[in-house]
Amino acid sequence: MKHLLHCVPGAIAQKGRTVFSHVRRLLRPGGVLFGSTILSQGIPVPAHTRALMAAYDRRGIFHNTGDSLDGLRGALEDSFESQELRLVGVVALFAGHVA
């Protein structure tokens, strides 16, 4: 699920839980969902990056004005037995594991 969630309307906690719950049903025991998304809250965001994301949000390309690492972490914890989460700049790399 590469660079998808920041394009889905809504708050990361809600859209993450919704998307993850649907995808989780398709995974077998031992399955892994992995992906990345661009965050905008609760992390350092350079001014030029913030300006570009704001332009994309205004045009309806991005929907990540409230997307935070904590919100993503909560959605993963609610949907998977174990999770991995790493921040690289403003991009969160994540994985959710099905037991």
Backbone bond lengths (Angstrom), bond angles and torsions (degrees), N, CA, C in turn:
res aa  C-N    CA-C-N  psi(-1)  N-CA   C-N-CA  omega(-1)  CA-C   N-CA-C  phi
1 M - - - 1.446 - - 1.536 107.21 -
2 K 1.308 114.86 70.79 1.469 121.41 -174.83 1.525 111.28 -86.24
3 H 1.315 115.82 123.67 1.471 123.70 173.80 1.523 112.79 49.15
4 L 1.324 115.49 51.18 1.459 120.75 -179.24 1.528 111.90 -114.30
5 L 1.330 117.66 -47.53 1.471 121.02 -170.51 1.523 113.32 -59.55
6 H 1.324 118.85 -35.10 1.466 119.84 -178.95 1.533 112.13 -70.72
7 C 1.334 117.22 -8.86 1.469 121.59 176.31 1.531 112.62 -97.11
8 V 1.324 117.38 -8.87 1.460 122.52 -179.04 1.532 109.09 -89.70
9 P 1.334 118.96 128.61 1.468 120.86 179.29 1.526 112.12 -60.51
10 G 1.332 115.49 147.53 1.456 122.19 175.46 1.512 112.81 112.08
11 A 1.322 114.17 172.73 1.462 121.14 178.87 1.522 109.38 -75.60
12 I 1.330 116.84 145.83 1.461 121.58 -175.38 1.525 112.07 -57.99
13 A 1.305 118.44 -37.81 1.467 120.08 -178.83 1.526 110.24 -61.57
14 Q 1.322 117.32 -45.56 1.464 121.00 -178.18 1.519 112.19 -74.03
15 K 1.327 116.88 -50.28 1.467 118.36 -177.91 1.524 110.80 -66.66
16 G 1.336 117.52 -34.29 1.457 120.47 176.51 1.518 111.58 -63.36
17 R 1.327 116.59 -48.11 1.469 119.85 179.25 1.528 111.22 -60.42
18 T 1.313 116.75 -42.58 1.467 120.60 -178.96 1.530 111.13 -64.67
19 V 1.314 116.45 -51.63 1.465 120.48 -178.99 1.523 110.66 -64.00
20 F 1.336 116.84 -47.16 1.467 120.19 -177.62 1.519 111.51 -62.70
21 S 1.323 118.37 -39.34 1.465 119.87 -179.09 1.530 111.33 -65.54
22 H 1.329 117.28 -37.53 1.467 120.21 177.93 1.527 111.16 -68.56
23 V 1.316 116.98 -45.25 1.468 120.51 -178.42 1.522 110.79 -69.19
24 R 1.335 117.14 -36.72 1.466 121.26 -178.26 1.525 111.46 -57.68
25 R 1.326 117.18 -36.20 1.469 121.46 179.56 1.522 112.42 -62.02
26 L 1.303 117.02 -23.17 1.462 121.98 -178.58 1.528 113.07 -88.51
27 L 1.327 116.34 -10.09 1.458 120.37 -177.25 1.514 111.56 -92.39
28 R 1.298 116.20 139.52 1.458 122.02 175.33 1.515 109.47 -83.36
29 P 1.335 118.24 164.75 1.465 119.78 173.78 1.530 109.63 -53.68
30 G 1.301 115.32 134.01 1.457 121.51 -176.76 1.521 112.73 89.84
31 G 1.341 116.98 -4.98 1.456 121.09 -179.52 1.515 112.37 -72.72
32 V 1.307 115.02 157.29 1.462 121.36 -178.50 1.524 109.29 -134.41
33 L 1.323 115.82 129.94 1.453 121.82 168.82 1.517 106.14 -99.30
34 F 1.320 117.95 130.64 1.460 119.77 176.96 1.511 109.75 -135.58
35 G 1.318 115.54 156.56 1.444 119.29 -179.53 1.512 112.23 -179.72
36 S 1.329 114.06 -165.96 1.456 121.55 179.60 1.521 108.54 -150.01
37 T 1.321 114.91 156.70 1.460 120.52 176.84 1.521 108.68 -153.71
38 I 1.310 115.92 158.16 1.457 121.57 -179.66 1.525 108.55 -97.58
39 L 1.334 115.81 125.51 1.462 122.08 -178.91 1.527 110.45 -102.46
40 S 1.336 115.93 160.79 1.464 119.20 -179.18 1.524 113.71 -135.88
41 Q 1.313 118.65 -6.93 1.472 120.88 -175.87 1.521 111.32 -125.88
42 G 1.345 116.01 145.13 1.454 121.62 174.40 1.522 113.84 74.55
43 I 1.321 117.36 10.46 1.459 122.64 178.23 1.526 107.72 -137.40
44 P 1.326 117.40 158.36 1.470 118.67 175.73 1.536 110.19 -68.32
45 V 1.329 116.30 125.12 1.467 121.69 177.71 1.526 107.36 -123.77
46 P 1.324 117.79 115.50 1.465 120.15 178.22 1.529 111.26 -57.38
47 A 1.319 116.41 150.09 1.462 121.82 -176.48 1.532 111.88 -57.35
48 H 1.315 118.23 -43.05 1.466 119.87 -178.84 1.533 111.45 -66.98
49 T 1.323 116.86 -33.35 1.468 121.03 177.18 1.521 110.03 -70.19
50 R 1.331 116.15 -43.32 1.468 120.64 178.72 1.535 110.15 -60.23
51 A 1.324 117.62 -41.65 1.471 121.40 179.96 1.528 110.66 -64.30
52 L 1.322 117.36 -43.03 1.464 120.93 179.13 1.529 111.07 -65.02
53 M 1.345 116.96 -44.40 1.472 119.91 178.47 1.519 111.03 -62.80
54 A 1.344 117.59 -39.09 1.464 120.68 178.71 1.529 110.79 -62.82
55 A 1.322 116.86 -40.08 1.464 120.17 177.95 1.529 110.47 -64.06
56 Y 1.323 116.99 -42.00 1.467 120.71 178.45 1.527 111.24 -66.97
57 D 1.325 116.74 -37.03 1.464 120.20 177.00 1.535 110.54 -64.39
58 R 1.325 117.01 -44.00 1.474 120.68 179.53 1.529 111.62 -60.74
59 R 1.310 117.22 -35.21 1.468 121.51 -178.40 1.526 112.14 -84.06
60 G 1.337 118.01 -5.41 1.455 121.25 179.27 1.520 113.96 82.49
61 I 1.330 116.66 12.60 1.463 121.00 177.78 1.528 109.28 -80.32
62 F 1.324 116.02 -47.11 1.469 122.69 176.30 1.520 108.74 -103.83
63 H 1.320 115.12 155.50 1.469 123.28 171.62 1.522 106.90 -140.53
64 N 1.334 116.63 60.36 1.461 119.59 -173.49 1.522 113.95 -126.48
65 T 1.326 117.63 21.46 1.464 118.97 -176.08 1.525 112.83 -60.80
66 G 1.318 118.91 -25.84 1.461 121.57 179.62 1.517 113.27 -114.02
67 D 1.320 118.08 10.55 1.468 120.74 -176.12 1.526 110.78 -75.69
68 S 1.326 115.43 123.41 1.463 121.30 -176.63 1.526 111.19 -126.37
69 L 1.306 115.00 161.37 1.460 121.13 177.28 1.527 110.46 -63.14
70 D 1.333 116.98 -42.12 1.469 120.44 179.31 1.530 111.53 -63.54
71 G 1.330 117.59 -40.04 1.463 120.51 178.17 1.519 112.04 -64.46
72 L 1.326 116.41 -41.11 1.457 120.81 177.59 1.520 110.64 -66.07
73 R 1.327 116.21 -43.06 1.468 120.68 178.63 1.532 110.50 -59.25
74 G 1.323 117.42 -44.33 1.462 121.46 179.43 1.517 112.25 -62.20
75 A 1.330 116.82 -41.79 1.468 120.48 179.08 1.524 110.77 -64.23
76 L 1.332 116.97 -40.71 1.464 120.64 177.44 1.527 111.25 -65.16
77 E 1.326 116.70 -44.58 1.475 120.87 -179.39 1.513 111.57 -63.55
78 D 1.331 117.50 -34.93 1.462 121.01 179.58 1.527 112.46 -73.19
79 S 1.321 117.28 -20.78 1.461 120.97 -171.72 1.523 115.27 -108.87
80 F 1.325 117.99 -21.27 1.461 120.80 -173.62 1.528 111.44 -133.42
81 E 1.331 114.87 151.65 1.464 120.23 -179.12 1.527 111.74 -69.03
82 S 1.316 117.35 -35.49 1.466 120.60 174.36 1.527 108.62 -141.35
83 Q 1.313 115.51 154.79 1.451 121.62 -173.74 1.530 110.10 -139.71
84 E 1.302 114.65 158.73 1.457 122.81 169.75 1.517 106.43 -131.19
85 L 1.319 116.20 140.98 1.457 120.56 -177.86 1.520 108.03 -149.00
86 R 1.326 116.32 128.58 1.460 121.47 -179.14 1.520 108.14 -140.29
87 L 1.313 115.85 138.28 1.456 121.45 179.20 1.526 109.21 -104.42
88 V 1.329 116.23 128.63 1.459 123.07 174.59 1.526 106.44 -125.94
89 G 1.317 116.67 101.38 1.459 120.28 -172.64 1.512 109.32 64.87
90 V 1.320 117.68 -121.59 1.475 121.60 178.34 1.527 111.56 -101.23
91 V 1.315 116.78 5.52 1.459 121.85 -177.76 1.533 109.69 -101.22
92 A 1.322 115.49 127.58 1.461 121.27 174.94 1.524 108.55 -97.59
93 L 1.317 115.77 126.09 1.465 122.35 172.79 1.515 106.24 -98.72
94 F 1.323 118.32 131.52 1.460 119.85 -175.03 1.514 111.77 -140.07
95 A 1.320 113.72 157.73 1.472 121.21 173.34 1.512 107.71 -147.08
96 G 1.317 116.02 141.96 1.463 123.45 174.12 1.510 108.60 -124.03
97 H 1.343 115.61 130.16 1.474 121.51 -175.50 1.524 110.35 -109.15
98 V 1.336 116.01 135.89 1.458 123.25 175.93 1.517 107.95 -96.72
99 A 1.326 116.50 129.75 1.461 120.65 179.95 1.519 111.35 -73.66
